[in-house]
Amino acid sequence: MSFQANVSAEAISVRQSAERLRILSVLNDLHLKYKSLQDGRVADYIPQLAKVPPDLFGICIATVDGQIFEVGDYDYLFTIQSISKPFVYGLALEDHGRDYVRTRVGVEPTGDAFNSIIKLDERSKRPHNPLVNAGAIAMTSIIKGTDPTDKLNRLLDLFQRYTGHSIFADMSVFMSERTTGHRNRAIAHLMLNFGMIDGNVDEALDLYFQQCSLMVSCRDLAVMGATLANRGVNPLTGERAIAAEYVRDILSVMFTCGLYDYAGEWAYRVGLPAKSGVGGGLLAVVPGRFGIGVFSPRLDERGNSIRAIRVCEGIVQEFGAHIFDLAFDLPAAHEVHLEQSTRTADARNGHTASHPPEPHRVA
């Protein structure tokens, strides 16, 4: 396996070059270490997901100054599934404001599986958080739009701002989820019965299934994570994807609820805001530094990618990226400082970013 690093025309110091090679080396080592791991199985309760080759495996890091580091199947497209949830939650916050959204969904972890039949907060009659299916359906149902097509286009525009390119839904996956999503349909009708959602339930469910069927790569996930790490500004395009005031809300629920009934163990072992999806993707955010995207469709019993969890553990250990290590400025096992160029400050001020460096890849 050989290294491929496409370097931009801008001046690069010896230290920066060494750091970039170090990052590539870490990703390459983690890819080699876990490529042979065969534990877990692909999701098969959605028929189309069962067709995904189980041994695909990609890793990507995107920094807040626009550097991309990639290894493996980093450009393979798969369905985003539940990783869409925190981003749609952010759109709901922008559409309605924090106070209203809090009346429709809580922020408490459930300790239950992502698709568990809803528990009700007896006082507020709302789902516990926006990252379980019940809360996600509630958030999708309040997205503004004149009709279903307008709402879908708003979601597509949202994810285009985060990824930096146009995005589409896989219609075969959408129809597969629509046809077999009886549990989600039951959840939605229960919420309608309890007054937790209103309007046309079938339209809300169709939009939710389309949202989960959007096609992304692990490179896209890393850039989406880097956008959150950069206070809502895409580091590749300089475009603001979400108002800075709501980034904290998104990262908070990702930290406490992003991996469902594994959230506590994740916070202890990895310590990053993150979101998993049954399509095999996992997105994690190191605030102020970088985003991580990993894709491997072999899942554990909780619906989380087994390889992706191991990779994130390794990245945190190597780079000292646990959020509390960063808070106390504790050194990593092999300390690496990802230097930020002046583009970072420009991006945070809403200015258009200059052309980012070409991605660094392991071929």
DRENDO-1510 file (C-alpha; in Angstrom, 1 decimal, always signed):
<recs>
REC; n; res; u; v; w
REC; 1; MET; +0.0; +0.0; +0.0 .
REC; 2; SER; +1.5; +3.3; -1.1 .
REC; 3; PHE; +1.0; +6.8; +0.1 .
REC; 4; GLN; -0.6; +9.4; -2.3 .
REC; 5; ALA; -0.4; +13.0; -1.1 .
REC; 6; ASN; -1.6; +15.7; -3.4 .
REC; 7; VAL; -0.1; +18.9; -2.1 .
REC; 8; SER; -1.4; +22.4; -2.9 .
REC; 9; ALA; +0.8; +25.2; -4.4 .
REC; 10; GLU; +0.9; +27.1; -1.1 .
REC; 11; ALA; +4.1; +27.1; +1.0 .
REC; 12; ILE; +4.2; +24.2; +3.5 .
REC; 13; SER; +6.7; +24.1; +6.3 .
REC; 14; VAL; +8.7; +21.1; +7.3 .
REC; 15; ARG; +6.7; +20.8; +10.5 .
REC; 16; GLN; +3.4; +20.9; +8.6 .
REC; 17; SER; +4.6; +18.3; +6.2 .
REC; 18; ALA; +5.7; +16.0; +9.0 .
REC; 19; GLU; +2.3; +16.5; +10.8 .
REC; 20; ARG; +0.4; +15.7; +7.6 .
REC; 21; LEU; +2.4; +12.5; +7.0 .
REC; 22; ARG; +1.8; +11.6; +10.7 .
REC; 23; ILE; -1.9; +11.9; +10.3 .
REC; 24; LEU; -1.9; +9.8; +7.2 .
REC; 25; SER; +0.2; +7.2; +8.9 .
REC; 26; VAL; -2.2; +7.0; +11.8 .
REC; 27; LEU; -5.2; +6.5; +9.5 .
REC; 28; ASN; -3.3; +4.0; +7.4 .
REC; 29; ASP; -2.3; +2.0; +10.5 .
REC; 30; LEU; -5.9; +2.0; +11.9 .
REC; 31; HIS; -7.2; +0.9; +8.5 .
REC; 32; LEU; -4.8; -2.0; +8.3 .
REC; 33; LYS; -5.4; -2.9; +11.9 .
REC; 34; TYR; -9.1; -3.3; +11.7 .
REC; 35; LYS; -9.6; -4.2; +8.0 .
REC; 36; SER; -9.5; -7.9; +9.0 .
REC; 37; LEU; -12.1; -7.5; +11.8 .
REC; 38; GLN; -15.1; -9.5; +10.7 .
REC; 39; ASP; -17.3; -9.0; +13.8 .
REC; 40; GLY; -20.9; -7.8; +13.3 .
REC; 41; ARG; -23.3; -7.9; +10.4 .
REC; 42; VAL; -24.9; -5.5; +8.0 .
REC; 43; ALA; -28.4; -4.2; +8.7 .
REC; 44; ASP; -30.9; -6.5; +7.1 .
REC; 45; TYR; -34.3; -5.2; +8.4 .
REC; 46; ILE; -34.2; -2.7; +5.5 .
REC; 47; PRO; -33.9; -5.0; +2.5 .
REC; 48; GLN; -31.7; -2.6; +0.4 .
REC; 49; LEU; -29.2; -2.2; +3.2 .
REC; 50; ALA; -28.7; -6.0; +3.3 .
REC; 51; LYS; -27.2; -5.7; -0.2 .
REC; 52; VAL; -24.2; -3.5; +0.9 .
REC; 53; PRO; -20.9; -5.4; +0.6 .
REC; 54; PRO; -19.9; -6.0; +4.3 .
REC; 55; ASP; -16.2; -5.5; +4.0 .
REC; 56; LEU; -16.2; -1.9; +2.7 .
REC; 57; PHE; -14.1; +0.3; +5.0 .
REC; 58; GLY; -13.2; +3.9; +4.7 .
REC; 59; ILE; -11.7; +6.6; +7.0 .
REC; 60; CYS; -11.5; +10.3; +6.6 .
REC; 61; ILE; -10.4; +13.3; +8.7 .
REC; 62; ALA; -11.3; +16.9; +7.6 .
REC; 63; THR; -9.7; +19.8; +9.5 .
REC; 64; VAL; -11.2; +23.2; +10.1 .
REC; 65; ASP; -8.6; +24.7; +7.8 .
REC; 66; GLY; -9.7; +22.6; +4.9 .
REC; 67; GLN; -7.2; +19.7; +4.9 .
REC; 68; ILE; -8.6; +16.3; +3.9 .
REC; 69; PHE; -6.9; +12.9; +4.9 .
REC; 70; GLU; -8.4; +9.8; +3.4 .
REC; 71; VAL; -7.8; +6.0; +3.4 .
REC; 72; GLY; -9.7; +3.0; +2.1 .
REC; 73; ASP; -13.2; +3.2; +0.6 .
REC; 74; TYR; -13.5; +6.9; +1.5 .
REC; 75; ASP; -15.6; +7.8; -1.7 .
REC; 76; TYR; -18.1; +4.9; -1.6 .
REC; 77; LEU; -21.6; +6.2; -1.4 .
REC; 78; PHE; -24.0; +4.8; +1.3 .
REC; 79; THR; -27.2; +6.0; +2.9 .
REC; 80; ILE; -26.8; +8.5; +5.7 .
REC; 81; GLN; -29.6; +7.0; +7.8 .
REC; 82; SER; -29.7; +8.3; +11.4 .
REC; 83; ILE; -26.6; +10.5; +10.9 .
REC; 84; SER; -29.1; +13.0; +9.3 .
REC; 85; LYS; -30.9; +13.5; +12.6 .
REC; 86; PRO; -28.7; +16.1; +14.3 .
REC; 87; PHE; -28.5; +18.2; +11.1 .
REC; 88; VAL; -32.3; +18.2; +10.7 .
REC; 89; TYR; -32.6; +19.1; +14.4 .
REC; 90; GLY; -30.4; +22.1; +13.6 .
REC; 91; LEU; -32.7; +23.1; +10.8 .
REC; 92; ALA; -35.7; +22.9; +13.1 .
REC; 93; LEU; -33.9; +25.2; +15.5 .
REC; 94; GLU; -33.3; +27.7; +12.8 .
REC; 95; ASP; -36.9; +27.4; +11.6 .
REC; 96; HIS; -38.6; +27.8; +15.0 .
REC; 97; GLY; -36.0; +28.8; +17.6 .
REC; 98; ARG; -34.8; +27.0; +20.7 .
REC; 99; ASP; -37.8; +27.8; +22.9 .
REC; 100; TYR; -40.4; +26.3; +20.6 .
REC; 101; VAL; -38.3; +23.3; +19.6 .
REC; 102; ARG; -37.8; +22.4; +23.3 .
REC; 103; THR; -41.6; +22.2; +23.6 .
REC; 104; ARG; -41.6; +19.5; +20.9 .
REC; 105; VAL; -38.6; +17.4; +21.9 .
REC; 106; GLY; -36.4; +17.0; +25.0 .
REC; 107; VAL; -32.6; +16.5; +25.3 .
REC; 108; GLU; -32.4; +13.6; +27.7 .
REC; 109; PRO; -30.7; +10.2; +26.8 .
REC; 110; THR; -33.1; +7.3; +26.8 .
REC; 111; GLY; -30.8; +4.4; +27.5 .
REC; 112; ASP; -32.9; +2.5; +24.9 .
REC; 113; ALA; -32.4; +1.4; +21.4 .
REC; 114; PHE; -32.8; +4.0; +18.6 .
REC; 115; ASN; -36.1; +2.5; +17.4 .
REC; 116; SER; -37.7; +1.7; +20.7 .
REC; 117; ILE; -41.4; +2.5; +21.0 .
REC; 118; ILE; -41.5; +5.9; +22.5 .
REC; 119; LYS; -41.5; +6.7; +26.2 .
REC; 120; LEU; -43.5; +9.9; +27.0 .
REC; 121; ASP; -42.4; +12.7; +29.3 .
REC; 122; GLU; -45.6; +12.7; +31.3 .
REC; 123; ARG; -45.4; +16.5; +31.8 .
REC; 124; SER; -44.5; +17.7; +28.4 .
REC; 125; LYS; -45.8; +14.9; +26.1 .
REC; 126; ARG; -42.6; +14.9; +23.9 .
REC; 127; PRO; -40.0; +12.5; +22.8 .
REC; 128; HIS; -36.9; +12.3; +25.0 .
REC; 129; ASN; -34.4; +13.6; +22.4 .
REC; 130; PRO; -34.1; +14.4; +18.7 .
REC; 131; LEU; -31.8; +11.5; +17.9 .
REC; 132; VAL; -34.0; +8.6; +18.6 .
REC; 133; ASN; -36.5; +7.8; +15.9 .
REC; 134; ALA; -39.5; +9.3; +17.7 .
REC; 135; GLY; -37.7; +12.6; +18.2 .
REC; 136; ALA; -36.3; +12.7; +14.7 .
REC; 137; ILE; -39.7; +12.1; +13.2 .
REC; 138; ALA; -41.1; +14.9; +15.4 .
REC; 139; MET; -38.3; +17.3; +14.1 .
REC; 140; THR; -38.8; +16.3; +10.5 .
REC; 141; SER; -42.6; +17.0; +10.9 .
REC; 142; ILE; -42.0; +20.7; +11.8 .
REC; 143; ILE; -39.6; +21.6; +9.0 .
REC; 144; LYS; -41.0; +24.6; +7.2 .
REC; 145; GLY; -42.1; +24.4; +3.6 .
REC; 146; THR; -45.1; +25.1; +1.4 .
REC; 147; ASP; -45.5; +21.4; +0.4 .
REC; 148; PRO; -43.6; +18.1; +0.6 .
REC; 149; THR; -41.4; +18.9; -2.4 .
REC; 150; ASP; -40.4; +22.3; -1.0 .
REC; 151; LYS; -39.6; +20.6; +2.3 .
REC; 152; LEU; -37.4; +18.0; +0.6 .
REC; 153; ASN; -35.6; +20.6; -1.4 .
REC; 154; ARG; -34.9; +22.5; +1.8 .
REC; 155; LEU; -33.3; +19.3; +3.3 .
REC; 156; LEU; -31.3; +18.8; +0.1 .
REC; 157; ASP; -30.1; +22.4; +0.3 .
REC; 158; LEU; -29.2; +21.9; +3.9 .
REC; 159; PHE; -27.0; +18.9; +3.3 .
REC; 160; GLN; -25.4; +20.6; +0.3 .
REC; 161; ARG; -24.2; +23.4; +2.5 .
REC; 162; TYR; -22.7; +20.8; +4.9 .
REC; 163; THR; -21.0; +18.6; +2.3 .
REC; 164; GLY; -20.1; +21.3; -0.2 .
REC; 165; HIS; -21.8; +19.6; -3.2 .
REC; 166; SER; -25.2; +18.5; -4.4 .
REC; 167; ILE; -26.7; +15.5; -2.7 .
REC; 168; PHE; -29.5; +13.0; -3.6 .
REC; 169; ALA; -31.7; +10.3; -2.1 .
REC; 170; ASP; -31.5; +6.7; -3.2 .
REC; 171; MET; -35.1; +6.0; -4.3 .
REC; 172; SER; -34.7; +2.2; -4.0 .
REC; 173; VAL; -33.7; +2.6; -0.3 .
REC; 174; PHE; -36.5; +5.2; +0.2 .
REC; 175; MET; -39.1; +2.8; -1.2 .
REC; 176; SER; -37.6; -0.1; +0.8 .
REC; 177; GLU; -37.9; +1.9; +4.1 .
REC; 178; ARG; -41.3; +3.2; +3.2 .
REC; 179; THR; -42.6; -0.3; +2.5 .
REC; 180; THR; -41.1; -2.0; +5.5 .
REC; 181; GLY; -41.0; +0.8; +8.1 .
REC; 182; HIS; -43.9; -0.4; +10.1 .
REC; 183; ARG; -42.2; +0.3; +13.4 .
REC; 184; ASN; -41.6; +3.9; +12.5 .
REC; 185; ARG; -45.2; +4.2; +11.3 .
REC; 186; ALA; -46.4; +2.9; +14.6 .
REC; 187; ILE; -44.2; +5.4; +16.5 .
REC; 188; ALA; -45.5; +8.3; +14.4 .
REC; 189; HIS; -49.2; +7.3; +14.9 .
REC; 190; LEU; -48.6; +7.0; +18.6 .
REC; 191; MET; -47.1; +10.4; +18.7 .
REC; 192; LEU; -50.1; +11.8; +16.7 .
REC; 193; ASN; -52.4; +10.2; +19.3 .
REC; 194; PHE; -50.6; +11.8; +22.2 .
REC; 195; GLY; -50.4; +15.2; +20.5 .
REC; 196; MET; -46.7; +15.1; +20.1 .
REC; 197; ILE; -46.9; +15.7; +16.3 .
REC; 198; ASP; -49.6; +17.1; +14.1 .
REC; 199; GLY; -50.4; +17.5; +10.5 .
REC; 200; ASN; -50.2; +14.8; +7.8 .
REC; 201; VAL; -48.3; +11.8; +9.3 .
REC; 202; ASP; -47.8; +10.1; +6.0 .
REC; 203; GLU; -46.1; +13.2; +4.5 .
REC; 204; ALA; -43.9; +13.5; +7.6 .
REC; 205; LEU; -42.9; +9.9; +7.4 .
REC; 206; ASP; -42.1; +10.1; +3.7 .
REC; 207; LEU; -39.9; +13.1; +4.3 .
REC; 208; TYR; -38.2; +11.2; +7.2 .
REC; 209; PHE; -37.6; +8.1; +5.0 .
REC; 210; GLN; -36.2; +10.3; +2.2 .
REC; 211; GLN; -33.9; +12.1; +4.7 .
REC; 212; CYS; -32.5; +8.8; +5.8 .
REC; 213; SER; -32.0; +7.7; +2.2 .
REC; 214; LEU; -29.6; +10.5; +1.3 .
REC; 215; MET; -26.3; +9.3; -0.2 .
REC; 216; VAL; -23.0; +10.3; +1.4 .
REC; 217; SER; -19.4; +9.1; +1.6 .
REC; 218; CYS; -17.2; +9.0; +4.7 .
REC; 219; ARG; -15.4; +12.0; +3.2 .
REC; 220; ASP; -18.8; +13.8; +3.2 .
REC; 221; LEU; -19.2; +12.8; +6.9 .
REC; 222; ALA; -15.8; +14.2; +7.8 .
REC; 223; VAL; -16.6; +17.5; +6.0 .
REC; 224; MET; -19.9; +17.7; +7.8 .
REC; 225; GLY; -18.2; +17.1; +11.1 .
REC; 226; ALA; -15.5; +19.7; +10.3 .
REC; 227; THR; -18.3; +22.2; +9.5 .
REC; 228; LEU; -19.7; +21.7; +13.0 .
REC; 229; ALA; -16.1; +21.9; +14.4 .
REC; 230; ASN; -15.8; +25.2; +12.6 .
REC; 231; ARG; -18.8; +26.7; +14.3 .
REC; 232; GLY; -21.1; +26.0; +11.4 .
REC; 233; VAL; -19.0; +27.2; +8.4 .
REC; 234; ASN; -18.0; +24.7; +5.8 .
REC; 235; PRO; -14.1; +24.8; +5.7 .
REC; 236; LEU; -14.0; +23.8; +2.0 .
REC; 237; THR; -16.5; +26.4; +0.7 .
REC; 238; GLY; -16.6; +29.1; +3.3 .
REC; 239; GLU; -20.4; +28.8; +3.3 .
REC; 240; ARG; -22.3; +28.9; +6.5 .
REC; 241; ALA; -24.4; +25.8; +7.0 .
REC; 242; ILE; -26.1; +26.7; +10.3 .
REC; 243; ALA; -26.2; +29.7; +12.6 .
REC; 244; ALA; -23.3; +29.5; +15.1 .
REC; 245; GLU; -25.7; +29.9; +18.0 .
REC; 246; TYR; -27.2; +26.5; +17.4 .
REC; 247; VAL; -24.0; +24.5; +16.9 .
REC; 248; ARG; -23.7; +24.0; +20.7 .
REC; 249; ASP; -27.2; +22.5; +20.8 .
REC; 250; ILE; -26.4; +20.0; +18.1 .
REC; 251; LEU; -23.1; +19.0; +19.6 .
REC; 252; SER; -24.6; +18.6; +23.1 .
REC; 253; VAL; -27.3; +16.1; +22.0 .
REC; 254; MET; -24.7; +14.3; +19.9 .
REC; 255; PHE; -22.4; +13.9; +22.9 .
REC; 256; THR; -25.2; +12.6; +25.2 .
REC; 257; CYS; -27.5; +10.8; +22.8 .
REC; 258; GLY; -25.6; +10.1; +19.5 .
REC; 259; LEU; -24.9; +6.5; +20.1 .
REC; 260; TYR; -28.1; +5.6; +21.8 .
REC; 261; ASP; -27.7; +2.9; +24.5 .
REC; 262; TYR; -23.9; +3.0; +24.0 .
REC; 263; ALA; -23.7; +6.7; +24.6 .
REC; 264; GLY; -22.3; +6.5; +28.1 .
REC; 265; GLU; -19.6; +4.0; +27.1 .
REC; 266; TRP; -18.8; +6.2; +24.1 .
REC; 267; ALA; -18.5; +9.3; +26.2 .
REC; 268; TYR; -16.1; +7.5; +28.5 .
REC; 269; ARG; -13.9; +5.8; +25.9 .
REC; 270; VAL; -14.0; +8.3; +23.0 .
REC; 271; GLY; -15.4; +11.5; +24.5 .
REC; 272; LEU; -16.6; +13.3; +21.3 .
REC; 273; PRO; -19.9; +14.5; +20.0 .
REC; 274; ALA; -20.9; +11.8; +17.4 .
REC; 275; LYS; -23.7; +10.2; +15.5 .
REC; 276; SER; -23.9; +6.7; +14.1 .
REC; 277; GLY; -26.2; +5.3; +11.4 .
REC; 278; VAL; -27.3; +1.7; +10.5 .
REC; 279; GLY; -25.9; +2.3; +7.0 .
REC; 280; GLY; -22.5; +1.8; +8.5 .
REC; 281; GLY; -21.4; +5.4; +8.9 .
REC; 282; LEU; -20.2; +7.2; +11.9 .
REC; 283; LEU; -19.5; +10.9; +12.3 .
REC; 284; ALA; -17.5; +12.5; +15.1 .
REC; 285; VAL; -16.5; +16.1; +15.9 .
REC; 286; VAL; -13.5; +17.5; +17.6 .
REC; 287; PRO; -14.6; +21.1; +18.3 .
REC; 288; GLY; -12.2; +23.7; +16.8 .
REC; 289; ARG; -10.0; +21.0; +15.2 .
REC; 290; PHE; -11.5; +18.4; +12.8 .
REC; 291; GLY; -14.3; +16.1; +11.8 .
REC; 292; ILE; -14.1; +12.3; +11.5 .
REC; 293; GLY; -16.0; +10.2; +9.1 .
REC; 294; VAL; -15.8; +6.4; +9.1 .
REC; 295; PHE; -17.7; +3.9; +7.0 .
REC; 296; SER; -17.9; +0.2; +7.7 .
REC; 297; PRO; -21.3; -1.6; +7.4 .
REC; 298; ARG; -20.7; -4.4; +9.9 .
REC; 299; LEU; -22.8; -3.4; +12.9 .
REC; 300; ASP; -23.0; -4.4; +16.6 .
REC; 301; GLU; -26.2; -5.3; +18.3 .
REC; 302; ARG; -26.9; -1.7; +19.0 .
REC; 303; GLY; -26.7; -0.6; +15.3 .
REC; 304; ASN; -23.2; +1.0; +15.5 .
REC; 305; SER; -20.4; +0.2; +13.2 .
REC; 306; ILE; -17.9; -1.9; +15.0 .
REC; 307; ARG; -14.8; -0.9; +13.0 .
REC; 308; ALA; -15.8; +2.8; +13.2 .
REC; 309; ILE; -15.9; +2.7; +17.0 .
REC; 310; ARG; -12.5; +1.1; +17.1 .
REC; 311; VAL; -11.1; +3.7; +14.6 .
REC; 312; CYS; -12.4; +6.6; +16.7 .
REC; 313; GLU; -10.9; +5.1; +19.8 .
REC; 314; GLY; -7.6; +5.0; +18.0 .
REC; 315; ILE; -7.8; +8.5; +16.7 .
REC; 316; VAL; -8.6; +9.9; +20.1 .
REC; 317; GLN; -5.7; +8.0; +21.7 .
REC; 318; GLU; -3.2; +9.1; +19.1 .
REC; 319; PHE; -4.2; +12.7; +18.9 .
REC; 320; GLY; -5.4; +13.4; +22.4 .
REC; 321; ALA; -8.8; +14.3; +21.1 .
REC; 322; HIS; -11.1; +13.3; +24.0 .
REC; 323; ILE; -13.0; +16.4; +24.8 .
REC; 324; PHE; -11.7; +16.4; +28.4 .
REC; 325; ASP; -8.1; +15.9; +27.3 .
REC; 326; LEU; -8.6; +19.0; +25.1 .
REC; 327; ALA; -10.2; +20.9; +27.9 .
REC; 328; PHE; -7.2; +20.3; +30.2 .
REC; 329; ASP; -4.7; +20.3; +27.3 .
REC; 330; LEU; -3.4; +16.9; +28.2 .
REC; 331; PRO; -0.8; +15.3; +25.8 .
REC; 332; ALA; -1.7; +12.5; +23.5 .
REC; 333; ALA; +0.1; +9.1; +23.3 .
REC; 334; HIS; +1.8; +10.7; +20.2 .
REC; 335; GLU; +1.0; +14.4; +20.4 .
REC; 336; VAL; +0.1; +16.0; +17.1 .
REC; 337; HIS; -1.0; +19.7; +16.7 .
REC; 338; LEU; -3.1; +20.2; +13.6 .
REC; 339; GLU; -2.0; +23.8; +12.7 .
REC; 340; GLN; -4.7; +26.1; +11.4 .
REC; 341; SER; -4.1; +28.6; +8.6 .
REC; 342; THR; -5.6; +32.0; +8.5 .
REC; 343; ARG; -8.4; +30.6; +6.4 .
REC; 344; THR; -9.9; +29.3; +9.7 .
REC; 345; ALA; -10.3; +32.8; +11.1 .
REC; 346; ASP; -11.7; +34.0; +7.8 .
REC; 347; ALA; -14.2; +31.1; +7.6 .
REC; 348; ARG; -15.5; +31.7; +11.2 .
REC; 349; ASN; -16.1; +35.4; +10.3 .
REC; 350; GLY; -18.2; +34.2; +7.3 .
REC; 351; HIS; -15.7; +35.0; +4.6 .
REC; 352; THR; -15.3; +32.7; +1.6 .
REC; 353; ALA; -12.5; +30.3; +2.0 .
REC; 354; SER; -9.6; +30.1; -0.3 .
REC; 355; HIS; -9.1; +26.9; -2.3 .
REC; 356; PRO; -8.3; +24.2; +0.3 .
REC; 357; PRO; -5.4; +21.9; -0.1 .
REC; 358; GLU; -5.9; +18.8; -2.2 .
REC; 359; PRO; -6.8; +15.7; -0.2 .
REC; 360; HIS; -4.1; +13.5; +1.2 .
REC; 361; ARG; -4.8; +9.9; +0.5 .
REC; 362; VAL; -3.5; +6.4; +1.2 .
REC; 363; ALA; -4.0; +4.4; -2.0 .
</recs>
